[in-house]
Structures are given as C-alpha cells and as structure tokens.
Amino acid sequence: MIQEVLQQAQTGLWIIEIEEGKEPRMYADRAMLGLLGLDEEPEPEVCYRAWYDRIVPEYYPQVQEVVEQMISHRRAEVQYPWRHPKWGRIYVAAAVYRMTAIKRESGCGVITRISQTPSGPSRNPMRSSGR
C-alpha cells in the first residue's frame, strides 16, 4: 500500500553507497525505479548511472555539493532538471540524509517529480487527480 501511495505521488526512495575504489551504487524502491524510467531493478551500479547520467550537465555541481553535504553528516536538499527517458525533461526535488549504519559514505533520500517545466504547475501529491 505504501508503495502505491509513493508511486501515485511520484516520490521514490533510494540509498546511494559511495566507496573509494568502487563504482557508486544506488538501490531504489519501485516508485524510484519508475521515476528513473526503469521497468526492472538493475544492478546497483547501473541504477546509479541511470540516475546520474541523466542529470542536466550544468546541474552536476549542485548535485555533487548535496552529495558532499550528505557525506559530511548533513541533511541537504536540491532541485534540478533531469532527462527522463520517456517523459523528457522533468524537474525533481531531492532530500538526502546521511546513513551511518551502512557504509562510511552512504545516504538515503527521496526524489519527487515536481513539474514538467520550470514554469509548469507543481505536482502536489496531496491534491486529487480525479482518478
């Protein structure tokens, strides 16, 4: 039931692990996989690349800053455009949190699709879609 709510709200949950000498890994729930445009759960390294490689390039510094804040034991938020394989350019909001129980440099977070265009209407998961 919770996964259905997250999918309807276009909100995905994930964990990223960054370990020196290894490719970054992302573990995503079903809602996040849908936001990534993935039909099946890939290997964690492939999942990370599916997310990271579609960030609009001029926003890499902002996203990297948030990752560094996560590593430094802080909560951080960022909004950025992302190239969805089916929907085109969308805008997402991400909140990230440091996780100390998994690996030295791990974090979890939430990504929500907020709009199709920067001036477009925000997606309000609390508003009924009439379906």
N, C-alpha and C positions, 0 to 999 in steps of 0.2 A: 504494500500500500504506500509506504514512504517513497519508494522508487517511482511509482506512478505520479505522485504529487510533484516530485522533483522534475520528472520529465515534462509534465504539464507546465510547470513554472520555468522551464528551460534553464534549470540550475543543476550543475554537475559537481560531484565531489571527487577529489583526487589526492594522491600522495606522490610527491616527487622525491627521489633519492639522488643525491649528488655525492659521488665518492671518487676521490682522486684516483686517476689511472683507469677509470671505467666510464663507459657512456652513461649519461644521465638516464634515469628510469622514471616512468610515470605509470601509476596504477590508477585506473579510472573506473568509476561506477557506470552503470548502464546509461544513466542520464548524461554523464560527461562524454561517454563514447558517442552518443547521438549528437551532442554539440560539436564533437570533433569530426562528424560525418563518417564514423566508422560503424559498420554493421556487426562486426565481431570483435572480440577482445584480442588485440595483437600482443606480441611480446612487449614487455615494458619499455625497451629501448625504442622500438618502432612507434609506440604510443607517444613517447616524449617527442620524437621527431615530427610526428603528425601534428602535434600542437605547436612546437617551437618554430618549425619551418614555415608555418602559415601566418606568423605574426607579421604585420606590415613592417618592412625593414626599418623605417625611421623610428619605430617604437621599440626596437630592441634595447636601447639604453634604458628606457623607463622600466621595461620588464626586468632587465638584468639588475637594476637598482633594487627592485622589490625582492628578487631572489636573494640578493646580498643582505637585505634587511631581515629576511626570513632566517638566513643562516646566522645572523647576529642576534638571535633570540627575540626578534620583534615581530609584532603583527604589522602587516602592511596591506595597502590596497592600491589598485591601479585599474584604469580603464584604457582600453586600446582597441584599435580596429584589427580584425582578424579575417583571413581569407578562407571562408568555409567552402569545401569542395562542391557543395550542391547549392547553397544559398548565396554565394558570392561574398562580398564584403559585409561583415556584420560588426557590431560593436559589443564588446563584452566588459564586464566588471569582474575583477578577481580580488578576493581577500585571501591572504596567506598567513599561516601560523607556523611557528617553529615546533617541531616534534622532537623531544629529547629521548624518547623511548626506542626509537628505531635505529637511526644511524646518526653520526655526528652532524651531518648536513642533510637533514630531511625536513620536509614540511608538508603540510596538508592545506587544502584550500577549497574554495568554492568559486566557480565561474558561472556567471549568469549572463545570458544574452539580453542586452538592454535595448537594442534597436537595430534596424536595418541600415539606417543612415544617421549621420551625426545630428541632423535636424529633425529626423523622423520621430514618431511617438515612441516613448519609452515603453518597454514591456513591463506591465505591472502584474506580477504573478497573483496578486490578491484580487484583481478585477476579473469578473466572469467573462469568458469569451463567448458566451451564448450557446455553447455546445452542450 
